[in-house]
Amino acid sequence: VIRPLFAANWKMNKQVSEVRAYVQGFIQAALPLEKCEVVVAPPSTHLTTLGSEAQNRVFQIAGQNCGPAASGAFTGEIAPGMLKELGADWVLLGHSERRHVFHEDEALIGKRLSAALSAGLKVIFCVGETLSERKQGTTRAVIEKQLGNLKLAQKGKDLVVAYEPVWAIGTGEVATPEQAEEAHRWIAEWCGAELGQTPRILYGGSVKPENSAELMAQRHVDGLLVGGASLEAESFAAIIRHGVRGWESKVSLMKEVLK
Ligand code: 13P
């Protein structure tokens, strides 16, 4: 049985002094954590603090990116092993902001992916089309090209894909449940055919407490990757609470159908 995954991407936000209150707020929210997996990706400078605050294991910790090799002359980069040293089990790779703001190309993202997997990090691999690509009708082709790097991952590796349409990130314009489901189904089909396995597929882009249940009720939506609305513990907790509800309604519906 797969468990839904909820991930918070803090991006370049928060001060170290805010971390403790966040973790306390999250614990107080008393979430059904046995029913899901939760990952928080803080700026790298906050990893140690978040790790020691969250020692009770309410969530796992992720880096927001990692260097393309185990070590070496890569000024400004943080090696995957260094993230692990600070308590991260996960890393985000290929995030839209890395691709579009910092112009990371497929080759570089592939190197980061290989380095992360060799170090034993679990990967949340992000893909998604821009608005103009969607308007041109190339969404599926764009996503499949981005997924290409996953062929580097050996079967059985702990891999998660996040579908984050660029036009939905930070804009308040969430994909409709139908748009999300369609893209997630394409991703599931590609992974099944090319990798022989279907990883969990998260949706990201303007997720909020008000839309998380409906998104999670979609057949191929296995979790959410949340930016802005994950910055407050209460709001991230509400997303998880409603999201688990949406997930459970889907699962019981599917069980009915299979009867
Ligand atoms: P928002 O939730 O702020 O739209 O960001 C989504 C995102 O990029 C998460 O990685």
Residues whose N, C-alpha, C, O or C-beta is under 5 A from the ligand:
A	BS01	13P	N9 A168 I169 G170 T171 G204 G205 S206 V207 L225 V226 G227 G228 A229
